[in-house]
Amino acid sequence: MSSDEPDEEFEFSGQQKFTAINSSNRSGGKELLNLDSFPKIPQFSGKFWDWPLFKDNYILLIHSSKLEDINKFKCLISAVKGNALRMIKKLEFTAENYEIAWQLLLNKYDNDRRRVNNLMNELFNFPTIKKESSRDLKSLVDNIKTSLCALKSLGQPTDHWDTIVIHLMVRKLDSVTFREWENQCNTLTNTPNLKQFLEFISNKADTLEIIHKEDKRKNRKK
């Protein structure tokens, strides 16, 4: 899973608002706008695969707009969370610090090498599933698809990774699902590809979900 620390929400306290307003006044008497007046953009979670969408939207709607820097800074703080927020929230809330805050985020997240490394960690550090679980199996499939898609967009040759991805991710399966996968592989004459692996996991997750719902229905009748 991601090495990011748990997300931490951040809001201005009354004192911080007072300091921010005074700081903006010192930088030219610019008025702080209400956040409701800003264009709505997807919030950045601090995860590398969310960065491209956030950056493109933020630059288009906020960074390149005619808003004063103090208001851009206010919008930036409200638009990020987790590690991204922790990077910038200790900066004094001034117009001059807006560009510094934005550059800090660019230096960390707008870096293909770091993004590739982080995505590889997301892909291969998925926790081992302890017991049969529809939710966990679906999360595994989503993690593989999302990570590989993001890595491919960064120029990685993921179309040729089927064998290594299956080899590593099959070890994340619970013992029952692992045994069922091995039994299915024994019926194949060729090495399974990633599409077959993901279809198998998705079908198993759907089956578990149906069984769970049926068990709940039967229990309600008792």
C-alpha positions in Angstrom: 0.0 0.0 0.0 1.0 3.6 -0.2 3.7 4.9 2.2 1.7 8.1 2.6 0.8 8.9 6.2 -2.9 8.9 7.2 -4.7 11.9 5.8 -5.0 14.9 8.1 -7.7 17.5 7.6 -6.7 21.1 8.1 -8.8 24.1 8.7 -7.9 27.7 9.6 -8.5 28.4 13.3 -9.8 31.8 14.3 -6.3 33.1 15.1 -4.9 31.8 11.7 -7.7 33.6 9.9 -6.8 36.8 11.8 -3.1 36.3 10.9 -3.9 35.6 7.3 -6.0 38.7 6.9 -3.4 40.9 8.5 -0.7 39.3 6.4 -2.7 40.0 3.3 -3.2 43.5 4.3 0.5 43.9 4.8 1.1 42.6 1.3 -1.1 45.2 -0.3 -4.5 45.1 1.4 -5.9 42.4 -0.8 -9.2 41.0 0.3 -9.6 37.3 1.1 -12.4 35.8 -0.8 -14.8 33.2 0.5 -13.9 29.7 -0.7 -17.4 29.3 -2.1 -16.5 31.8 -4.7 -13.6 29.7 -6.1 -14.0 27.2 -9.0 -14.5 23.7 -7.7 -11.6 21.3 -8.5 -11.0 17.7 -7.5 -9.2 17.6 -4.1 -5.6 16.2 -4.2 -5.2 13.3 -1.9 -1.4 13.3 -1.7 -1.3 10.1 -3.8 1.0 10.3 -6.8 -1.5 8.8 -9.3 -4.0 11.6 -8.5 -1.5 14.4 -9.2 -1.8 14.8 -13.0 -5.6 15.4 -12.9 -5.3 17.7 -9.9 -2.4 19.7 -11.4 -4.1 20.2 -14.8 -7.4 21.4 -13.2 -5.7 23.5 -10.6 -3.5 25.3 -13.1 -6.4 25.9 -15.5 -8.9 27.1 -12.9 -6.7 28.7 -10.2 -3.0 29.1 -10.8 -3.4 30.8 -14.2 -6.4 32.8 -13.2 -6.4 36.5 -12.2 -7.0 35.8 -8.5 -4.6 37.5 -6.1 -1.9 35.2 -4.8 -3.2 35.3 -1.3 -6.5 33.9 -2.6 -4.7 31.3 -4.7 -2.9 30.2 -1.5 -6.2 29.9 0.3 -7.6 27.8 -2.4 -4.4 25.6 -2.6 -4.6 24.9 1.1 -8.3 23.9 0.9 -7.6 21.7 -2.2 -5.0 19.4 -0.8 -4.8 17.0 2.1 -2.5 14.3 3.6 1.2 14.6 3.0 0.6 17.3 0.4 -1.1 19.5 3.0 1.6 18.8 5.6 4.2 20.1 3.2 2.7 23.6 2.9 0.6 24.3 5.9 3.5 25.5 8.1 4.3 28.3 5.7 3.1 31.7 6.9 -0.1 32.5 5.1 1.1 35.4 2.9 0.8 36.2 -0.8 4.6 35.9 -1.1 4.5 32.3 0.1 2.0 31.1 -2.5 4.6 30.5 -5.2 6.8 28.8 -2.6 4.0 26.4 -1.6 3.1 25.6 -5.2 6.8 25.0 -6.1 7.1 22.6 -3.1 4.3 20.5 -4.4 5.7 20.6 -8.0 9.1 19.5 -6.7 7.7 16.5 -5.0 4.8 15.3 -7.2 5.7 16.6 -10.7 8.6 14.2 -10.8 8.3 11.1 -13.1 10.9 9.1 -11.3 9.2 9.5 -7.9 5.8 8.9 -9.4 7.0 5.6 -11.0 8.6 4.5 -7.7 5.5 5.4 -5.7 3.2 3.6 -8.1 5.4 0.5 -8.1 5.1 0.5 -4.3 1.3 0.9 -4.6 1.2 -2.0 -6.9 3.4 -4.5 -5.2 3.0 -3.6 -1.6 -0.7 -4.5 -1.5 -1.3 -6.3 1.8 -1.8 -10.1 1.7 -5.5 -11.1 1.9 -6.0 -13.2 5.0 -9.3 -14.8 4.2 -11.9 -14.9 1.4 -13.3 -11.5 1.0 -15.2 -10.0 -2.0 -14.2 -6.5 -1.0 -10.5 -7.3 -0.6 -10.4 -9.1 -3.9 -12.0 -6.2 -5.7 -9.5 -3.8 -4.1 -6.7 -6.0 -5.4 -8.1 -5.9 -9.0 -8.6 -2.1 -8.7 -5.1 -1.6 -7.4 -3.5 -3.6 -10.3 -5.6 -1.9 -13.0 -5.1 1.7 -11.6 -1.4 1.3 -10.9 -0.6 -0.3 -14.3 -2.7 2.4 -16.1 -0.8 5.2 -14.3 2.6 3.5 -15.0 1.8 3.1 -18.6 0.9 6.8 -18.9 4.5 7.5 -17.6 6.0 5.5 -20.4 6.5 2.2 -18.6 6.2 -1.0 -20.8 3.4 -2.5 -18.7 2.0 -4.4 -21.7 4.9 -6.9 -21.2 4.5 -7.3 -17.4 1.8 -9.9 -17.3 4.0 -12.8 -16.0 5.8 -10.8 -13.3 2.6 -9.1 -12.1 0.7 -12.4 -11.8 3.7 -14.1 -10.1 3.9 -11.4 -7.4 0.2 -10.7 -7.0 -0.9 -14.3 -6.7 1.0 -14.3 -3.4 -1.4 -11.7 -2.1 -4.4 -14.1 -2.4 -6.0 -15.9 0.5 -5.2 -19.6 0.7 -8.5 -20.7 -0.7 -8.5 -18.4 -3.7 -4.8 -19.2 -4.3 -5.6 -22.9 -4.5 -8.5 -22.3 -6.9 -6.3 -20.2 -9.1 -3.6 -22.9 -9.2 -6.3 -25.5 -10.1 -7.5 -23.4 -13.0 -3.9 -22.9 -14.2 -3.5 -26.6 -14.3 -6.3 -26.8 -16.9 -4.5 -24.3 -19.2 -1.9 -25.3 -21.9 -0.4 -21.8 -22.1 0.9 -19.4 -19.5 -2.1 -17.3 -18.2 -2.1 -13.7 -19.1 -3.1 -10.8 -16.8 -6.5 -10.4 -18.3 -7.3 -14.0 -17.4 -6.0 -13.5 -13.9 -8.0 -10.4 -13.3 -11.2 -12.0 -14.7 -10.7 -14.9 -12.4 -10.3 -12.7 -9.3 -13.3 -10.5 -10.3 -15.5 -13.6 -10.9 -14.4 -15.0 -7.5 -15.3 -11.6 -5.8 -18.7 -11.6 -7.5 -19.4 -15.1 -6.3 -18.4 -14.3 -2.8 -20.7 -11.3 -2.8 -23.6 -13.3 -4.1 -23.1 -16.0 -1.4 -22.8 -13.3 1.3 -26.1 -11.7 0.2 -27.8 -15.1 0.1 -26.6 -16.0 3.5 -27.9 -12.7 4.9 -31.3 -13.3 3.3 -31.6 -16.8 4.8 -30.6 -15.5 8.2 -33.3 -12.9 8.1 -35.9 -15.6 7.5 -34.9 -17.6 10.6 
